[in-house]
Every structure is written in structure tokens, then in C-alpha cells.
Amino acid sequence: MDPHHLRLLRELGERGSVAAVARALHITPSAVSQQLNTLQRSARVPLTERSGRRLVLTEAGRALAAAAVEVMTALDRASRAVGDYLDDPAAPVTVAAFHSAGLTWFAPLIARLAATGGPPVRCCDEDVAHAGFPRLVGDYDLVLAHRLAHSPPWPVGRLTVVPLIHEPLYVAMSVDHPLAARERLTAAAVSAFPWISVHEGFPLEGVLTAIAAAAGRPLDVAHRINEFTVAASVVASGAALALLPGRTTVPDPRLALRPLADLPAGRHIDVLARPETLHRASVRTVLDVLREIAG
């Protein structure tokens, strides 16, 4: 049964006529009659009857009208509960991020929210392939995701995308590497050395494919390491080159980072969320702090 139809039945019982109900609800008497007829079709017994020129409730109608009061009360309570949930500035917020974003922003996010009396935040690292990020919005309120400029866009029809930053990607090498003396590198130059790649399907793999294509030769991928801090330690030993992000890489005096002159490389870091999640006040607060920190 439609709650609106139940309300009309209740109003008829209390106001005594279709005309009075129509005036109170700012609709036409014919609209009231049509909707009461729709309600009647869902009932097994008559809900209204004629008393002279007036339409009045039957015993069954009065019983249903009384139940309608309970329905209206429950719906109002449910609506208020949803409103309280959405407006609660202290409701916990869950945040997921890939490793380098978590390493860079989790600690300042937690500290900033604690210092300003913001909502409690629950952080979790998620190491997933590019296609796996949209699915995480079902488990977390906010998801920090990354993609290359030429990667397929996020499916915005079923989630909200909030751009955070565009981060350059640099070729990383040990400070005593032969290429470290150069200010800018070319695809041909870097293709002559062993490389560290991420696992297949993960962001950044496409840049290595582009380097190989520009150099006209396949890269010698000696290692596959997703975690940038682990890759950086291997790079620092002089064993291989790797792509490392320009803003979220932990500074290391053993490393030299150089841009590619003939192949600009970078990634977009975005916040993904279900559209309805951003109606919550606490989630919007956490998102605002994330944007401040990243900016």
C-alpha cells in the first residue's frame, strides 16, 4: 500500500469529507477520489461508503486509518533517523588508498582531523589493479585511486569522482648511476638498462609499455614490485631503474629522479565514492581535509 494513499484515508476519517481533504492537501477533490479508489483496489473489503452526500469510512476503513497513523509515525521516525545519520558530524568515515597515497596522506589526515575535532577516520591500504578501484566504493566511504592519463576514465555513472592531484612520474636511479648526471632523459637512453615494473594490470605498467614503444625495443623487466618503497630500495642499490611518483615518493638521498624529455609521464589521483555517500556531513569533512592536504 502507498503511504500517501493511507494518509488520504486517515485525513478523510479526521476531516469528514473529500472536499476538506482536498483543501488541506492542496489537491483537487477528483484527485483525492482517484487515489482512494486505487487504495480500495488493494483491499478485500470496502474502506469507504456513502452517508448521504458524504463519503465516510467503513469499520475496515477506520481500522486501516488507525494503522495508517502508526505507519506515518514509523516513516517519520525513519526519516528523522536518516537525517540524523546524514547530518552527524562525528560519524566514522572509512578511507582506502593505494600504498603510496596512504603513506603520504594517512598520517596527516588522521592528525588534522584529531586536532580539529573532526570525525574519526578508519584507514585501510588496498593494493588493486586499475579496474579494481571502482569496486572498493562498496566497502569504503572514500577511495583514493590512481590512473594514467590515457587509462579508461572511471565509470562516473555509478560513482562520484573528485580529482585530487595530477602527479608527475620520474625515472628513478641510484645517485651514482651513469644516467644520474643528466637533467632529462630519453626513452632510448633508459631502455638500455634493467627495469622494475609493477605487476600486470596495475597503473604505471602502461608507461613502461610506452617507453619501450618510443625506444623501439622491449624493456628488460628484471623485477616486478608494486610497493614503491620496496622498489626504491632496490633502485638505490643500483640494480635497476623504476618509475616513481614525484609527490608521494619518500625522499631518499640515495635516489636521483629524472623526467623523460620525449615522453611526459604522470598519473591522476582521484577520490572515488558512491554518490549517496557524499550526502553525509562527516564524509564531506574528511574529503575537504584530504583536498587541503593534497593541495
Buried (B, 14 or more C-beta within 10 A) or exposed (E): BEEEBBBBBBBBBEBBBBBBBBEEBEBEBEBBBEBBEBBBEEBEEEBBEEEEEBBBBBEBBBEBBEBBBEBBEEEEEEEEEEEEEBEEEEBEBBBBBBBBBBBBBBEBBBEBBEEEEBBBBEBBBBBBBBEEBBEBBEEBBBBBBBBBEEBEEBEEEEBBBEEBBEBBBBBBBBEEBEBBEBEEBBBEBBBEBEBBBBEEEBBBBBBBEBBBEBBEEEBEBBBBBBBBBBBBBBBBEEBBBBBBBBEBBEEBEEBBBBBBEEBEBBBBBBBBBBEEBBEBBBBBBBBEBBBEBBE
